[in-house]
Amino acid sequence: MVLRNDRGRQYSLAFSSLTSVNLSSTDATFTEPVQLYIGTTGDVKVDTRESTGVTLKTVPVGILPVIVTKVYKDGTSAQEIIALR
């Protein structure tokens, strides 16, 4: 299934790249926007292309329906996060 955002960009619900997000020492910044899989419930502080430093509170386990460019070490308590692209 292919989705389009309001700017006409296509997004797929199938992901070809899965990368563990390591926040043990620094923030995770992505060269290409990603969606996140959250493995353990908690807060997630992120940047998007249009917003900076937004904290999403008590994010449940599963795919976060937000396209992000950065995940902050400080302000993120969720764990086992996977970047999906």
C-alpha contacts under 8 A as a table, 3 or more apart, distances in Angstrom:
res1	aa1	res2	aa2	distance
1	M	12	S	6.03
1	M	13	L	6.01
1	M	14	A	7.68
2	V	10	Q	6.44
2	V	11	Y	5.67
2	V	12	S	4.53
2	V	13	L	6.59
3	L	10	Q	5.54
3	L	11	Y	5.01
3	L	12	S	6.01
3	L	13	L	7.73
4	R	7	R	7.62
4	R	8	G	5.41
4	R	9	R	5.36
4	R	10	Q	4.45
4	R	11	Y	6.00
5	N	8	G	5.39
5	N	9	R	5.55
5	N	10	Q	6.66
5	N	11	Y	7.65
6	D	9	R	7.55
12	S	15	F	7.07
15	F	18	L	7.35
15	F	84	L	5.97
15	F	85	R	5.22
16	S	84	L	7.64
16	S	85	R	6.02
17	S	83	A	7.89
17	S	84	L	5.87
17	S	85	R	4.95
18	L	82	I	6.41
18	L	83	A	5.70
18	L	84	L	4.99
18	L	85	R	6.56
19	T	82	I	5.51
19	T	83	A	5.06
19	T	84	L	6.79
20	S	80	E	7.55
20	S	81	I	6.25
20	S	82	I	4.55
20	S	83	A	6.20
21	V	28	A	6.63
21	V	80	E	7.57
21	V	81	I	5.45
21	V	82	I	5.48
21	V	83	A	6.28
22	N	25	S	7.69
22	N	26	T	7.82
22	N	28	A	6.89
22	N	81	I	8.00
23	L	26	T	5.44
23	L	27	D	5.78
23	L	28	A	6.47
23	L	72	Y	7.52
23	L	73	K	5.16
24	S	73	K	7.30
25	S	73	K	7.47
26	T	72	Y	7.64
26	T	73	K	5.81
27	D	70	K	7.18
27	D	71	V	5.86
27	D	72	Y	4.61
27	D	73	K	4.79
27	D	74	D	7.87
28	A	70	K	5.57
28	A	71	V	5.12
28	A	72	Y	6.46
28	A	73	K	7.49
29	T	69	T	6.01
29	T	70	K	4.34
29	T	71	V	6.52
30	F	33	P	6.22
30	F	34	V	7.37
30	F	69	T	5.19
30	F	70	K	5.99
31	T	69	T	7.22
32	E	69	T	6.90
33	P	48	T	7.88
33	P	67	I	5.95
33	P	68	V	5.33
33	P	69	T	4.85
33	P	85	R	7.65
34	V	67	I	5.38
34	V	68	V	5.38
34	V	69	T	6.56
34	V	83	A	5.96
34	V	84	L	5.55
34	V	85	R	5.27
35	Q	63	I	7.23
35	Q	64	L	6.42
35	Q	65	P	6.79
35	Q	66	V	5.99
35	Q	67	I	4.96
35	Q	68	V	6.12
35	Q	83	A	5.93
35	Q	84	L	5.13
35	Q	85	R	6.66
36	L	63	I	5.74
36	L	64	L	5.40
36	L	65	P	7.82
36	L	66	V	7.69
36	L	67	I	7.92
36	L	68	V	7.86
36	L	81	I	6.57
36	L	82	I	5.63
36	L	83	A	4.77
36	L	84	L	5.71
37	Y	61	V	7.43
37	Y	62	G	5.39
37	Y	63	I	4.32
37	Y	64	L	6.09
37	Y	81	I	5.59
37	Y	82	I	4.99
37	Y	83	A	6.46
37	Y	84	L	6.99
38	I	41	T	6.79
38	I	59	V	7.58
38	I	60	P	7.07
38	I	61	V	5.01
38	I	62	G	5.25
38	I	63	I	6.24
38	I	64	L	6.98
38	I	78	A	6.82
38	I	79	Q	6.75
38	I	80	E	6.26
38	I	81	I	4.78
38	I	82	I	6.72
39	G	61	V	5.26
39	G	62	G	6.65
39	G	78	A	7.49
39	G	79	Q	6.00
39	G	80	E	4.63
39	G	81	I	5.74
39	G	82	I	7.84
40	T	60	P	7.36
40	T	61	V	5.68
40	T	78	A	5.45
40	T	79	Q	4.99
40	T	80	E	6.04
40	T	81	I	7.79
41	T	58	T	6.15
41	T	59	V	5.51
41	T	60	P	4.78
41	T	61	V	5.38
41	T	77	S	7.98
41	T	78	A	5.21
41	T	79	Q	7.16
42	G	57	K	6.79
42	G	58	T	4.52
42	G	59	V	5.35
42	G	60	P	7.03
42	G	76	T	7.21
42	G	77	S	5.01
42	G	78	A	3.84
42	G	79	Q	7.32
43	D	55	T	6.66
43	D	56	L	5.63
43	D	57	K	4.52
43	D	58	T	4.86
43	D	59	V	5.78
43	D	75	G	6.93
43	D	76	T	5.15
43	D	77	S	5.07
43	D	78	A	5.43
44	V	55	T	5.60
44	V	56	L	5.22
44	V	57	K	6.68
44	V	58	T	7.82
44	V	59	V	6.93
44	V	71	V	7.22
44	V	72	Y	7.61
44	V	75	G	6.57
44	V	76	T	4.36
44	V	77	S	6.47
44	V	78	A	6.13
45	K	53	G	6.05
45	K	54	V	5.42
45	K	55	T	4.05
45	K	56	L	6.12
45	K	71	V	5.89
45	K	72	Y	5.43
45	K	73	K	7.94
45	K	74	D	7.74
45	K	75	G	5.42
45	K	76	T	5.32
46	V	52	T	6.88
46	V	53	G	5.48
46	V	54	V	5.41
46	V	55	T	6.40
46	V	56	L	7.89
46	V	68	V	6.49
46	V	69	T	7.39
46	V	70	K	5.41
46	V	71	V	4.53
46	V	72	Y	5.98
47	D	50	E	7.74
47	D	51	S	5.61
47	D	52	T	4.45
47	D	53	G	5.42
47	D	54	V	6.40
47	D	68	V	5.75
47	D	69	T	5.57
47	D	70	K	4.99
47	D	71	V	6.66
48	T	51	S	5.05
48	T	52	T	6.42
48	T	67	I	6.38
48	T	68	V	4.49
48	T	69	T	5.23
48	T	70	K	7.05
49	R	52	T	7.99
49	R	68	V	7.18
49	R	69	T	6.64
51	S	54	V	6.91
53	G	72	Y	7.88
55	T	75	G	7.01
55	T	76	T	7.86
56	L	59	V	6.45
59	V	64	L	7.75
59	V	78	A	7.46
68	V	71	V	7.53
71	V	76	T	7.66
72	Y	75	G	6.33
72	Y	76	T	6.20
73	K	76	T	5.70
78	A	81	I	7.27
